[in-house]
């Protein structure tokens, strides 16, 4: 019975997240308002930053990781057709074998309304596995690991923010 209850809670949470994303992410975004870029995540404990943007909006992913070899990751940024929402997703297609000692995603030009981080990204019939809520902290413009609580596993991070776009 506990497994069935857990299944129902997980499905409800998934549907709620989809509804939130649908409310914030455009269904039809023009090609100049979305961008996906591949970048190299390097282990070795050194802090690195990768940044991508659209117009005046930017997403920066800062991290330090250990173990393994370089991994190819993706960053997708998107701007809604009405310029009111900016989204950023950083993820590794497949499983990441790196251990992250720290991470931070920062949105420039947007205030975060939704964010989540995952220890495992969906793939091969598996669902996203979110980090525990105490493993990361969501601020006005940042999503960052929580010192002493983060368990060093990161495969995906998503943030959606409301822009400071003003109508004339």
N, C-alpha and C positions, 0 to 999 in steps of 0.2 A: 504494500500500500504506500509506503514511504517513497518508493521508486516512482510510482504513478503520480503522486503529489509533486515530486521533484520535476518530473517530465512536464506536468501541467504548468508549473511555475516558470520553467525554462521557456516553454513555448509562449506563454503570456508575455514574458520579458522580451522575447525575440519580436513578437508582433508589436509590442509597444515601441521598441527601438525602430522598427520599420516605419511605423506611423510617424514617429518624430522625424526621422530622416525624410520621409515623403513630404512632411510639412515644411522642411527647411531646404531641401535640395530640389533644384528645378527638374521637372520631368523633361523639358526640352531646353537644353542649353546649346547655344551655338558653338561651333568648333573653336572660335577664338576665345571662348569663356571656359574651356576645360583644357587641361594639359596633364599628361602623365610622362614622367621622366624616370629613367633607370639611373641608379647611382650605386656606388661601391661602398659597403659598410666594412670598415677595416678594424680588425682586432688589434690588440697591443696596449690597451689601457690609455691611449692618447685621446683627448677630446677632439672630436671632429664635428663640423656643422655642414649641413646641406640645405640650400634654400632654393625655393621655386616660387614664382608668383605670376599673377595676372594683373596687369595695370599697376595700380598703387597698392595692391594687396599681396602680402607675402606669407609664406609658411616656412619656418626654419626648424629643422630637426637637428638637435645637438645631442651627442651621445659619446659614451666611452664603452668599449666592449673588450672581452677577453676570449681566448680559445679559438681553435679552428683556423680557418683561412678567410680571406675576403669573401663576402656574400653579395650577390646582386639583389638590391631592394628596389622598390618603386615608390615614388611620391606622386600622388594625384592631387591637383588643386582645381577648384571649380568656382565659378561665380554665377549666381542666378541671373536670369534674363533681366530682372529688374534691379540688379546690382545690390540687393539688400542682404544676401547671404553669401558667405565665402566658406568653402569647405576644404579640408586638407586630410588626406589619408596617407599613411606611411606603412608599408607592409613588405613582408618577404613572401613571395610566392613559394609555397611549400614550407617546410619546417626550418626554423633558424636553429643553428647549432652554437651560436654565440651566447655568451653570458654578458649581459649588460650591467655595468657597474653604475651607470646613470643614464637618464634620458630626459629630454625636454623638447616639447613642440611649442612653438610660439607663433601666434597669428598676429600679423601687423595690419592694422586698419580694420580689425573686427573684434568684437567682444564675444567670447565663447558662450554659446547657449547649450551645447551638447558636446560631450567628449567621452571616449572610452578607450581603454587599452586592453590588449589581449596577449596572453601567453602563447596561444596557438591560433593561427589564422585558418579559416575554413579551407578544406581541400580534401580530395580523396574520400569523399563521403563523410567527412568530419565537420562539425560546426566550429565556429569561433569559440575560444575559451577565454572569457574575460578575466582580467586580473581581479584579485580581491579589491574591494573599494578602498581599503586602507593602504594599498600598495602604490597608489598614485594620487596626486592632488590636482584639482582643476581650479585655476584662477580665472581672472577676467580675460587674460590673453594667453595663458600658458597651461600646458598639461605636463606635469613633471613627476618623476619617481619620488616616493616618500622615503627619505633616509631611514634606514634601519628596518623598514617594512617590506620594501621591494625585494622580490625573490629572484632577481636577475634574469627573468625570462620575459622576452618581448618579441612578438612576431607581427603585431599590427597596432596602429594607433590612429584614431579618427577624431577630428575636431570640426565642429560646425559653428561658425560665428556670424553674428549680425553685424553688418558693416555700419559705418557712421555716414552712410550715403544719405544726403539730404535732398529732398525735392526742391526745386526752385519755385 
